[in-house]
């Protein structure tokens, strides 16, 4: 079905079913995925997928999707029927109609690179990752370009083209019964040029040396300490502990410690936390969200004050304000949810060396090793890839299997130093019933938390 025909058909069906609002996403995704473990290819796929997602609002949402555009009319009608038969009294933010065609440009399209060259990349990297005491190596490469046409009942018609590329690799070092894993990830809304710019030899050697050196590292002390988080750990902390708590649906549902705290001072005055989908080349960047709202920078915390929540159309109406463009869906066959994009702590003026000198008895913690957060009661626990003991302003011995925990708001209030060395370069995927691409980061941060070993 032609796009203009579908637009007209949607208008007629909306009149027939007397629905208040509808929106349609038609997406074409051209994607490649390659996975290799210990010189063996676990997966090689290259696919083109086209589909439609229809969402209709009439006090509550109706949603339907199809992976065949010949079923577009049936998807439209199904979503409208669901919306009409599902009772609800919610409201949504509408705003003005928008018409636009926008594309995130790249220097060298990965669509122009032969699959054989991408496979050769993994073979080369796998060879570089081999080494003594390295029994396991894993490499994952993925790229995809999404062409999306969005239209709604307000008259918006938006065409966007967004590329994504990501390369991750890890090694596991082993000595006797002891094993340690280390990894590195690259990615963004860029083209093949970002792969060509990676020094594969350097980073392969880096992750191997880190994994093997951790075999000799000591276990951490336990207790409350001054801690310095590196940009990666600071980024995952602010994403998991604060970003999810600031998502409008969590606030609306009474599931967040930030409920009712807009305008209140919840952190040190020096702290500003941002979520910005407009950052150039980052993995969580986009031009419009999946509700047809222009992406924009949001200052979640500004100078220590809780300044703004992340919102979609429905949560914006709940709070009586405009959507700030954070309604995102994993694909056309998922409904948009309130989601983060690129979340980070803005830099201040501390040098890393000044932070180290400030710590008399504490830890320098590096990297993200996963964890858990309870945004309802405001507690968290994160593992770090590695760390170092600090005594009297000097870095001492290497530590491993270390975790930090505490109360989110206490950590924000205990910040004593924010570095000037901002880094937002830790591309990944965030799960919330569905997966979306995100990035996070910050400068080095000096604060205080409970520290202990990982089980």
Order of alpha helices (4+ residues) and beta strands (2+ residues): alpha-beta-beta-beta-alpha-beta-alpha-beta-beta-beta-alpha-alpha-beta-beta-alpha-alpha-beta-beta-beta-alpha-beta-beta-beta-alpha-beta-beta-beta-beta-beta-beta-alpha-beta-beta-beta-beta-beta
